Amino acid sequence: MIFLKLLKESFLFAFEALRQNKLRTILSLLGITIGIMTIIGVFSAVDTLRNNIQSSVEKLGSNTVYIQKWPWVGGPDFPWWKYISRPQPSLRDYGKLTERMQNAEGVAYVIGIGNRTIKYKNNSIEGAQLSAASHDYYKVWKFDFEGGRYFTDSESKSGRPLAIIGYSIAEGLFPNGDPIGKVITVLGRRVTIIGVFKEEGEDMLGISKDKTILIPLNFAKGVIKVEDERYGPQIAVKGRENISVIELESELKGTMRSVHRLIPQDDDDFSLNKTTVLTAQLDQLFGIIDIAGAIIGGFSILVGGFGIANIMFVSVKERTNIIGIQKSLGAKNYFIMLQFLIESVLLCLMGGFIGLLIVFVLAFVSKTFFDLTIVVDIGKIILTIALSTAIGLISGFIPAYNASRLDPVEAIRSK
């Protein structure tokens, strides 16, 4: 009961100080508000960016390994001369892997033919991303269909002139009709549309099937040289459900070295790329951003802390005679000290909650007007409360200690 009464009195003192000295208090709280807003804002922005990129990376498959000429890891010391003479993944590699891999759920040979302008009667779509893949591509990459279906095994093997198109292409070419069964021209050949991918929207990495046209690899072989380097050939291998990506990578490395007949002293002439490489680099980058945001916000909080300490020193000075009366009536030193500490913490919490409220308002605005969801983690809210409390304790300790040590007679006589 004593603590609750003390808390109530401290809150009333803080409220009265805020009411009587509005400008002084608001200016002092500004540093805490800006500091908390900066730290939580940076952390929330980084979390949002991390989640969006992570969801994009997950599309590539957490249990999928991509065999390519170039590694995904770059940097200023990137030894490009080691990789430039490497061969592109070939159809022979793909065939051997399909025969030998024991831990693979699916093996697919995939090429990106590039951007094309696709027309149907009076409608046209620019920048359509034309790709070709072997049949098992549906096992490697998860497809959701708005309508239609995937290629059958016989259609893929025979190289039938068929295509699956993205949602944006279907909307652009067939705004008022069903695209299934319609014929469009791809690579100078007439192909029949058998499916439409479900709308995805473009993510942070630009990965989306909305403007994709997918054709069977064996159909593309009859028109272009699918092993040409300009098409970026790659072999995507997805592991079985109970197989870790490390086990899959180990088997792939041994199989590829065997297929390429490399002796133990030879370096690999292929790259095994997986999403963990990207996530590790992203975590390192986001860690640096987190530290930078914490430093910037820390300086703002430091300035705010000095402002709170200044308020508390002034508050002690203004209420010196009241402190003397309290002590003459039997108030202990800890009671006086705790009273000012609680007042300091309440002021800091007020600034912290204002900063957090601004972040929530900005998150609401970005969602409403820009369709961008800002992630405000519950952990960051707890961090706000903890930071504000710590700043209040640190900033108010010396003023509170000085108040508790005042001589009651001298304090009563002061004006």
ABEGO torsion letter per residue (X at the ends): XAAAAAAAAAAAAAAAAAAABAAAAAAAAAAAAAAAAAAAAAAAAAAAAAAAAAAAAAAAEAABBBBBABBABBEAABBAAAAAABBBBBAAAAAAAAAABAABABBBBBBBAEBBBBBBEABBBBGBBBBBBBAAAAAABBBBBABEBBBBAAAAAAGBBBBBBBAAAAAAABAABBABGBBBBBGGBBBBBABBBBBAEBBAAGBBAAABBBBBAAAAAAABBAABAAAGBBBBBBBBAABBAAAAAAAAAAAAAAAAGBBAABBBABBBBBAAAAAAAAAAAAAAAAAAAAAAAAAAAAAAAAAAAAAAAAAAAAAAAAAAAAAAAGBBAAAAAAAAAAAAAAAAAAAAAAAAAAAAAAAAAAAAAAGBBBBBBAAAAAAAAAAAAAAAAAAAAAAAAAAAABBAAAAAABX
